Amino acid sequence: MVIQQLLSGILASGIYALFAVGFAMIFGVMGVLNMAHADLGMVAALIVVGAVAAGYGPVAGIVLAIVVTIGIALLIERIAMRPGRRFKGDASIEMPLIGTLGAGLVMQNGAALIMGNKAVAFPIRATGIWRIEGFFFTQGLVYSMVISLVLLTVLEFVVSHTAFGRSIRAVAMNATAAKIMGINTDRVIVGTVALTAFLAAVAGFLASFSYGLAAPLMGIPYAIKGLVAMIIGGVGSLRGAMAGALIIGIVEALATNYFGSQAQDTSVLVVLVAILIIWPNGLKSILPAK
């Protein structure tokens, strides 16, 4: 039973990792939290629902959702995040934080107004179960983990071995020095926002695909788990965010097995506190460098 729960938790961590990496990239490059990040995944999932209901095919719906989600993310960056870069000190952090929090609320309430405030069936789903060697695997979570691993591997390559990735790392280390060296920091930030919006859209698809439902408030638990995973892993660390997401999946599975599903969220916060007591900078203190 414990092994079964562990396997399920590991599979669920793939979706958490996509959200966590998005939070980590934005914070690493801009030094702010994009509180609307997980809600972009919700918007993408509901756009697919609406597009398929309107007669579009699933692939067309997914493409449309990705394009619209990236467009919304860029609009949020332009209106809610970029103005804060004109200021120094606390204002440069607080303004984007409040602005993106407001943007998330607008998306949640807008989605509820358009689609209704209840969960709706996702038109593309894999809720079947495979039995392998006595263990049960939800098809959607298996597909989600595979897709997440592929995307995270590609992202690791892009960040580590491409010119754009080197620009991202340079801006994350010191934006002023990067600008002096000729890097267009605004372009890097816009590109990073677009990339993380794509990850959020895919994560939203995979969550709805795995569990068969989409809802205006579905982004809230993923926002919490994504942020906690980022903090566990070490703020701004991509590998740390991935490791944090894996830990959250495993902890949730063990808590469900021993204490019931009502203990999931509490157990995650307990582990967060424990890890920060041991490693105040998160797991990036012990993870190998890139």
SEFI-735411 format. One line per 3 residues: number of its first residue (from 1); for each residue x, z, y of N, C-alpha, C. Coordinates in steps of 0.05 Angstrom, whole numbers, padded with zeros to 5 digits. Layout:
REM SEFI-735411
NUM) X Z Y X Z Y X Z Y; ...
END
This chain:
REM SEFI-735411
1) 00016 00000 -00024 00000 00000 00000 00017 00000 00025; 00038 00016 00025 00056 00018 00048 00070 -00009 00053; 00079 -00021 00031 00093 -00047 00033 00074 -00068 00044
4) 00049 -00068 00035 00029 -00086 00045 00025 -00083 00075; 00023 -00059 00084 00019 -00054 00112 00044 -00063 00128; 00067 -00058 00117 00092 -00066 00131 00093 -00096 00134
7) 00086 -00110 00113 00087 -00140 00114 00067 -00150 00135; 00043 -00138 00136 00024 -00146 00156 00033 -00140 00184; 00047 -00117 00188 00057 -00110 00214 00079 -00129 00223
10) 00097 -00137 00205 00118 -00156 00211 00106 -00182 00219; 00086 -00192 00205 00074 -00217 00212 00060 -00216 00239; 00047 -00194 00246 00034 -00191 00272 00054 -00190 00295
13) 00078 -00182 00289 00098 -00179 00311 00106 -00205 00323; 00101 -00228 00310 00108 -00253 00322 00094 -00259 00347; 00068 -00253 00348 00052 -00256 00373 00062 -00237 00394
16) 00067 -00212 00387 00077 -00193 00406 00103 -00203 00419; 00120 -00215 00402 00146 -00223 00412 00144 -00245 00433; 00125 -00264 00430 00122 -00285 00450 00114 -00273 00477
19) 00096 -00254 00476 00088 -00241 00502 00111 -00225 00513; 00125 -00210 00496 00147 -00193 00505 00169 -00209 00518; 00176 -00231 00505 00198 -00248 00516 00190 -00260 00543
22) 00165 -00267 00546 00156 -00276 00572 00159 -00256 00594; 00151 -00231 00588 00155 -00209 00608 00184 -00205 00614; 00201 -00206 00593 00230 -00201 00597 00243 -00223 00613
25) 00235 -00248 00609 00247 -00270 00624 00240 -00269 00654; 00215 -00264 00660 00207 -00262 00688 00221 -00238 00701; 00222 -00216 00688 00235 -00193 00700 00265 -00198 00703
28) 00277 -00211 00683 00306 -00216 00685 00313 -00234 00708; 00297 -00254 00713 00303 -00274 00734 00294 -00265 00761; 00270 -00252 00763 00259 -00245 00789 00260 -00216 00795
31) 00265 -00199 00775 00266 -00171 00780 00238 -00158 00785; 00217 -00172 00776 00190 -00161 00780 00174 -00165 00754; 00152 -00150 00752 00135 -00152 00729 00112 -00171 00735
34) 00107 -00191 00718 00084 -00208 00721 00061 -00197 00705; 00044 -00181 00718 00023 -00167 00704 00000 -00185 00695; 00001 -00210 00704 -00019 -00230 00696 -00010 -00246 00672
37) 00014 -00240 00661 00026 -00257 00640 00008 -00259 00616; -00001 -00236 00605 -00017 -00237 00580 -00044 -00250 00585; -00055 -00247 00610 -00081 -00260 00616 -00079 -00290 00615
40) -00055 -00301 00620 -00052 -00330 00617 -00058 -00339 00589; -00050 -00322 00569 -00056 -00329 00541 -00086 -00329 00536; -00100 -00310 00549 -00129 -00309 00546 -00142 -00333 00558
43) -00133 -00341 00582 -00143 -00365 00595 -00139 -00390 00577; -00116 -00392 00566 -00110 -00415 00548 -00129 -00416 00524; -00133 -00393 00512 -00150 -00392 00489 -00179 -00400 00496
46) -00189 -00390 00518 -00217 -00396 00526 -00220 -00425 00535; -00198 -00437 00547 -00200 -00465 00554 -00203 -00482 00529; -00189 -00475 00508 -00192 -00490 00482 -00221 -00487 00472
49) -00232 -00463 00474 -00260 -00459 00466 -00278 -00478 00482; -00275 -00478 00508 -00292 -00494 00525 -00288 -00524 00521; -00263 -00532 00517 -00257 -00561 00513 -00269 -00571 00487
52) -00266 -00556 00466 -00277 -00564 00440 -00308 -00565 00442; -00320 -00545 00455 -00349 -00544 00459 -00359 -00568 00475; -00341 -00578 00493 -00349 -00601 00510 -00345 -00628 00495
55) -00334 -00627 00471 -00331 -00652 00456 -00303 -00662 00452; -00284 -00648 00464 -00256 -00656 00461 -00245 -00647 00434; -00226 -00661 00423 -00213 -00653 00398 -00196 -00629 00402
58) -00189 -00615 00380 -00172 -00591 00382 -00145 -00596 00396; -00132 -00619 00389 -00106 -00625 00400 -00108 -00630 00430; -00129 -00645 00438 -00133 -00650 00467 -00139 -00624 00481
61) -00154 -00606 00469 -00161 -00581 00481 -00136 -00563 00485; -00118 -00564 00465 -00094 -00548 00467 -00076 -00559 00489; -00073 -00585 00490 -00056 -00597 00511 -00067 -00591 00539
64) -00093 -00594 00542 -00106 -00588 00567 -00102 -00559 00575; -00105 -00541 00555 -00101 -00512 00561 -00073 -00506 00569; -00053 -00518 00557 -00025 -00513 00564 -00020 -00523 00593
67) -00030 -00547 00599 -00025 -00558 00626 -00039 -00540 00647; -00064 -00532 00642 -00078 -00516 00662 -00065 -00488 00664; -00057 -00477 00642 -00044 -00450 00642 -00018 -00451 00658
70) -00002 -00471 00654 00023 -00473 00670 00016 -00477 00699; -00004 -00493 00705 -00012 -00497 00733 -00021 -00470 00746; -00036 -00454 00732 -00045 -00428 00742 -00021 -00410 00746
73) -00002 -00410 00728 00021 -00393 00730 00038 -00401 00755; 00041 -00427 00759 00056 -00435 00783 00042 -00428 00809; 00015 -00429 00808 00000 -00421 00831 00003 -00391 00837
76) 00003 -00375 00815 00007 -00346 00818 00035 -00341 00830; 00055 -00356 00820 00082 -00352 00830 00084 -00358 00860; 00070 -00380 00868 00071 -00388 00896 00056 -00369 00914
79) 00033 -00359 00905 00017 -00343 00923 00023 -00313 00921; 00026 -00303 00896 00028 -00274 00892 00057 -00264 00888; 00076 -00281 00881 00103 -00272 00875 00124 -00281 00895
82) 00123 -00306 00903 00144 -00316 00921 00144 -00302 00948; 00121 -00295 00960 00123 -00282 00986 00139 -00255 00986; 00138 -00242 00963 00153 -00216 00961 00183 -00220 00963
85) 00193 -00244 00957 00222 -00248 00958 00233 -00249 00986; 00215 -00250 01006 00224 -00249 01034 00232 -00221 01042; 00224 -00201 01027 00229 -00173 01034 00251 -00161 01017
88) 00261 -00139 01027 00282 -00124 01013 00270 -00097 01004; 00283 -00084 00986 00275 -00057 00978 00250 -00057 00961; 00235 -00036 00964 00212 -00031 00947 00190 -00053 00951
91) 00188 -00063 00975 00168 -00083 00980 00171 -00108 00963; 00196 -00116 00957 00201 -00140 00941 00192 -00136 00912; 00188 -00111 00903 00178 -00105 00876 00148 -00100 00876
94) 00140 -00085 00896 00112 -00076 00897 00093 -00099 00903; 00100 -00117 00921 00082 -00139 00928 00076 -00157 00905; 00096 -00167 00890 00090 -00184 00867 00075 -00168 00845
97) 00081 -00142 00842 00068 -00126 00822 00038 -00125 00828; 00031 -00118 00852 00003 -00116 00860 -00010 -00143 00860; 00004 -00164 00869 -00007 -00191 00870 -00014 -00202 00843
100) 00005 -00198 00824 -00001 -00208 00797 -00022 -00191 00782; -00023 -00165 00788 -00044 -00149 00777 -00071 -00159 00787; -00073 -00165 00813 -00098 -00176 00823 -00104 -00203 00811
103) -00084 -00220 00807 -00088 -00246 00795 -00099 -00243 00766; -00089 -00223 00752 -00099 -00218 00725 -00128 -00210 00725; -00136 -00193 00744 -00164 -00185 00746 -00182 -00208 00754
106) -00172 -00226 00771 -00187 -00250 00778 -00192 -00267 00753; -00171 -00271 00737 -00174 -00287 00713 -00193 -00274 00693; -00191 -00248 00690 -00209 -00234 00671 -00238 -00237 00680
109) -00244 -00231 00705 -00271 -00232 00715 -00282 -00261 00717; -00264 -00279 00724 -00272 -00307 00724 -00279 -00317 00697; -00263 -00310 00677 -00269 -00318 00649 -00295 -00306 00640
112) -00300 -00280 00647 -00325 -00267 00639 -00349 -00280 00652; -00345 -00288 00677 -00367 -00301 00691 -00374 -00328 00679; -00354 -00343 00671 -00358 -00370 00660 -00366 -00370 00631
115) -00352 -00354 00615 -00355 -00355 00586 -00372 -00332 00575; -00379 -00313 00592 -00393 -00289 00583 -00373 -00267 00576; -00383 -00243 00576 -00365 -00220 00573 -00361 -00211 00544
118) -00369 -00228 00525 -00367 -00221 00497 -00347 -00240 00484; -00337 -00231 00461 -00319 -00248 00446 -00333 -00272 00435; -00320 -00295 00435 -00331 -00320 00424 -00314 -00330 00401
121) -00326 -00344 00383 -00311 -00355 00360 -00291 -00376 00369; -00266 -00374 00360 -00246 -00394 00366 -00250 -00418 00347; -00250 -00442 00358 -00257 -00465 00341 -00236 -00473 00321
124) -00211 -00463 00325 -00190 -00469 00306 -00180 -00442 00295; -00184 -00437 00270 -00177 -00411 00260 -00169 -00413 00230; -00153 -00394 00222 -00145 -00392 00194 -00147 -00363 00186
127) -00170 -00355 00177 -00175 -00327 00170 -00175 -00322 00140; -00167 -00343 00125 -00165 -00340 00096 -00142 -00322 00089; -00141 -00315 00063 -00120 -00296 00053 -00106 -00309 00029
130) -00080 -00307 00029 -00064 -00315 00006 -00056 -00290 -00010; -00055 -00292 -00036 -00045 -00270 -00053 -00020 -00280 -00067; 00002 -00266 -00061 00028 -00274 -00072 00041 -00249 -00084
133) 00046 -00249 -00110 00059 -00227 -00124 00045 -00200 -00118; 00019 -00201 -00117 00003 -00176 -00114 00000 -00168 -00085; 00012 -00183 -00066 00009 -00176 -00037 -00009 -00197 -00024
136) -00024 -00188 -00004 -00043 -00205 00010 -00032 -00212 00038; -00034 -00238 00044 -00024 -00248 00070 -00046 -00263 00084; -00052 -00256 00109 -00072 -00271 00124 -00059 -00297 00133
139) -00073 -00319 00128 -00061 -00345 00133 -00054 -00348 00163; -00071 -00339 00180 -00066 -00343 00209 -00041 -00328 00218; -00037 -00304 00208 -00013 -00289 00216 00013 -00301 00204
142) 00011 -00313 00181 00034 -00327 00169 00041 -00351 00186; 00022 -00367 00193 00027 -00390 00210 00037 -00381 00237; 00026 -00360 00248 00034 -00350 00274 00063 -00341 00274
145) 00071 -00327 00253 00099 -00318 00251 00118 -00341 00249; 00111 -00361 00233 00128 -00385 00230 00131 -00399 00257; 00109 -00404 00271 00110 -00417 00297 00125 -00401 00317
148) 00121 -00374 00317 00135 -00357 00335 00165 -00358 00330; 00174 -00357 00305 00202 -00358 00299 00215 -00384 00308; 00200 -00406 00304 00211 -00432 00313 00214 -00432 00344
151) 00193 -00424 00358 00194 -00423 00387 00216 -00405 00398; 00219 -00381 00386 00239 -00362 00395 00267 -00372 00389; 00271 -00386 00367 00297 -00398 00360 00304 -00420 00380
154) 00284 -00437 00386 00289 -00458 00406 00295 -00445 00434; 00280 -00424 00441 00285 -00411 00466 00313 -00399 00468; 00322 -00387 00446 00348 -00375 00445 00369 -00397 00449
157) 00365 -00420 00437 00384 -00442 00441 00384 -00452 00469; 00360 -00455 00481 00358 -00465 00509 00372 -00446 00528; 00367 -00420 00525 00379 -00400 00543 00409 -00399 00539
160) 00419 -00402 00515 00447 -00398 00509 00464 -00423 00512; 00452 -00447 00508 00469 -00471 00505 00461 -00494 00522; 00444 -00491 00542 00437 -00513 00559 00443 -00506 00588
163) 00444 -00527 00605 00450 -00522 00633 00428 -00505 00646; 00403 -00511 00639 00381 -00495 00650 00383 -00466 00641; 00390 -00462 00616 00393 -00435 00606 00416 -00420 00621
166) 00438 -00434 00626 00460 -00421 00640 00452 -00414 00669; 00435 -00431 00681 00425 -00426 00708 00407 -00401 00707; 00390 -00399 00686 00373 -00375 00684 00390 -00350 00682
169) 00410 -00351 00666 00427 -00327 00662 00443 -00320 00688; 00451 -00341 00702 00465 -00337 00727 00447 -00323 00748; 00423 -00333 00750 00404 -00322 00770 00397 -00293 00762
172) 00394 -00289 00736 00387 -00262 00726 00410 -00242 00732; 00435 -00251 00731 00457 -00234 00736 00460 -00228 00766; 00459 -00249 00782 00462 -00245 00811 00451 -00270 00825
175) 00427 -00268 00836 00414 -00291 00848 00429 -00301 00873; 00440 -00282 00888 00455 -00290 00912 00480 -00305 00905; 00495 -00295 00886 00519 -00309 00877 00513 -00336 00865
178) 00491 -00337 00850 00482 -00363 00838 00476 -00383 00860; 00463 -00375 00881 00457 -00393 00903 00482 -00403 00917; 00501 -00385 00920 00527 -00393 00933 00541 -00413 00916
181) 00538 -00411 00889 00551 -00430 00871 00536 -00456 00869; 00515 -00460 00884 00501 -00485 00885 00476 -00487 00867; 00468 -00465 00855 00445 -00466 00837 00420 -00463 00854
184) 00400 -00480 00850 00375 -00479 00864 00358 -00457 00851; 00359 -00433 00863 00346 -00410 00851 00316 -00413 00850; 00304 -00426 00871 00275 -00430 00871 00267 -00447 00847
187) 00283 -00468 00842 00276 -00486 00820 00279 -00472 00793; 00299 -00455 00791 00303 -00439 00766 00279 -00421 00762; 00270 -00407 00783 00248 -00389 00781 00222 -00404 00773
190) 00217 -00427 00785 00193 -00442 00779 00195 -00452 00750; 00218 -00461 00741 00221 -00469 00713 00217 -00447 00694; 00227 -00423 00701 00223 -00400 00683 00194 -00391 00682
193) 00180 -00392 00704 00152 -00386 00704 00136 -00405 00687; 00143 -00431 00689 00129 -00451 00673 00135 -00447 00643; 00160 -00441 00637 00167 -00436 00609 00153 -00412 00597
196) 00152 -00390 00613 00138 -00366 00603 00108 -00370 00601; 00097 -00387 00619 00068 -00393 00617 00062 -00408 00591; 00080 -00426 00584 00077 -00441 00559 00078 -00421 00535
199) 00096 -00402 00536 00098 -00382 00514 00072 -00365 00513; 00062 -00358 00537 00037 -00342 00537 00014 -00358 00526; 00012 -00384 00533 -00009 -00401 00523 -00008 -00403 00493
202) 00015 -00407 00482 00018 -00409 00453 00011 -00382 00440; 00020 -00360 00452 00013 -00334 00441 -00017 -00329 00441; -00030 -00338 00463 -00059 -00335 00464 -00073 -00352 00442
205) -00063 -00376 00438 -00074 -00393 00416 -00071 -00379 00389; -00046 -00369 00385 -00041 -00358 00358 -00057 -00332 00353; -00061 -00316 00374 -00077 -00292 00371 -00106 -00299 00363
208) -00117 -00319 00378 -00145 -00327 00371 -00146 -00342 00345; -00126 -00358 00339 -00124 -00372 00314 -00123 -00354 00290; -00108 -00331 00294 -00104 -00313 00271 -00129 -00295 00267
211) -00142 -00287 00288 -00164 -00268 00285 -00191 -00281 00289; -00192 -00306 00297 -00217 -00321 00299 -00234 -00317 00323; -00224 -00302 00343 -00240 -00295 00366 -00224 -00298 00392
214) -00238 -00303 00414 -00225 -00303 00441 -00244 -00288 00459; -00233 -00274 00478 -00250 -00257 00496 -00236 -00254 00523; -00251 -00250 00545 -00239 -00247 00571 -00219 -00224 00574
217) -00223 -00203 00558 -00205 -00179 00560 -00185 -00178 00537; -00182 -00200 00522 -00163 -00199 00500 -00134 -00196 00509; -00128 -00203 00533 -00100 -00201 00543 -00090 -00173 00547
220) -00109 -00154 00551 -00101 -00127 00559 -00083 -00114 00537; -00092 -00112 00512 -00075 -00100 00492 -00048 -00114 00488; -00048 -00140 00490 -00023 -00155 00487 -00005 -00150 00511
223) -00016 -00146 00535 00000 -00139 00558 00014 -00112 00554; -00001 -00093 00543 00010 -00066 00539 00032 -00068 00518; 00027 -00082 00496 00047 -00083 00474 00071 -00100 00482
226) 00066 -00121 00497 00088 -00137 00507 00106 -00122 00525; 00094 -00106 00544 00110 -00090 00562 00126 -00068 00547; 00112 -00055 00528 00126 -00034 00513 00149 -00046 00496
229) 00144 -00069 00484 00165 -00083 00469 00189 -00089 00487; 00183 -00099 00511 00205 -00105 00529 00221 -00080 00537; 00207 -00058 00542 00221 -00033 00549 00237 -00022 00526
232) 00225 -00023 00502 00239 -00014 00478 00265 -00030 00474; 00263 -00056 00478 00286 -00073 00473 00307 -00071 00496; 00299 -00062 00519 00317 -00062 00542 00307 -00083 00562
235) 00300 -00074 00586 00288 -00091 00606 00306 -00115 00611; 00294 -00139 00609 00308 -00164 00615 00323 -00176 00591; 00324 -00162 00568 00338 -00172 00545 00319 -00187 00526
238) 00325 -00213 00521 00307 -00229 00504 00309 -00219 00475; 00333 -00215 00465 00336 -00205 00437 00324 -00177 00435; 00327 -00161 00455 00315 -00135 00454 00285 -00136 00453
241) 00273 -00154 00469 00244 -00157 00468 00234 -00165 00441; 00249 -00183 00428 00241 -00191 00400 00243 -00167 00381; 00265 -00152 00383 00268 -00129 00366 00246 -00108 00372
244) 00240 -00104 00397 00219 -00086 00405 00192 -00094 00393; 00186 -00120 00394 00161 -00129 00383 00159 -00124 00353; 00182 -00128 00339 00182 -00123 00310 00178 -00093 00304
247) 00190 -00076 00320 00186 -00047 00316 00157 -00040 00321; 00144 -00051 00342 00116 -00045 00347 00099 -00053 00324; 00103 -00077 00313 00088 -00086 00290 00090 -00067 00266
250) 00115 -00058 00261 00120 -00041 00238 00107 -00013 00243; 00111 -00002 00267 00100 00024 00273 00070 00024 00272; 00057 00003 00282 00028 00002 00281 00019 00001 00252
253) 00033 -00014 00235 00025 -00015 00207 00028 00012 00193; 00050 00026 00198 00053 00052 00186 00033 00072 00196; 00027 00071 00222 00008 00090 00233 -00020 00085 00221
256) -00027 00059 00218 -00053 00053 00206 -00054 00063 00177; -00032 00060 00163 -00032 00068 00135 -00035 00099 00131; -00022 00114 00149 -00021 00143 00145 -00042 00158 00161
259) -00049 00147 00185 -00067 00162 00203 -00092 00147 00211; -00095 00122 00203 -00118 00106 00211 -00113 00089 00235; -00130 00070 00240 -00125 00050 00261 -00126 00063 00289
262) -00140 00086 00291 -00142 00099 00317 -00115 00110 00327; -00096 00112 00309 -00069 00123 00317 -00050 00101 00325; -00058 00076 00324 -00039 00054 00330 -00026 00057 00357
265) -00042 00058 00378 -00031 00058 00405 -00015 00083 00411; -00024 00105 00401 -00009 00130 00405 00018 00129 00392; 00019 00119 00368 00044 00118 00353 00064 00100 00368
268) 00055 00078 00379 00073 00060 00394 00085 00074 00418; 00069 00089 00432 00080 00104 00456 00099 00126 00447; 00093 00139 00425 00112 00160 00415 00139 00147 00408
271) 00139 00124 00395 00164 00111 00388 00178 00102 00413; 00163 00093 00433 00175 00084 00459 00191 00108 00471; 00178 00131 00472 00191 00154 00484 00216 00162 00468
274) 00213 00162 00441 00235 00170 00424 00259 00152 00428; 00254 00126 00429 00276 00107 00432 00290 00110 00459; 00274 00114 00480 00286 00117 00507 00301 00143 00509
277) 00294 00164 00494 00309 00189 00494 00337 00184 00482; 00337 00168 00460 00362 00163 00446 00379 00142 00460; 00366 00120 00468 00379 00098 00482 00364 00093 00508
280) 00372 00106 00530 00357 00103 00555 00355 00074 00565; 00374 00057 00558 00372 00029 00566 00359 00011 00546; 00347 00023 00525 00334 00008 00505 00353 -00002 00483
283) 00342 -00018 00465 00358 -00027 00442 00380 -00046 00449; 00379 -00057 00474 00400 -00076 00481 00427 -00062 00482; 00427 -00035 00483 00452 -00020 00482 00466 -00022 00456
286) 00452 -00028 00434 00464 -00029 00408 00462 -00057 00396; 00446 -00075 00408 00444 -00102 00397 00469 -00118 00404; 00477 -00137 00387 00500 -00154 00393 00495 -00171 00418
289) 00515 -00175 00434 00513 -00192 00457 00511 -00221 00449; 00500 -00238 00468 00497 -00266 00462 00524 -00279 00459
END
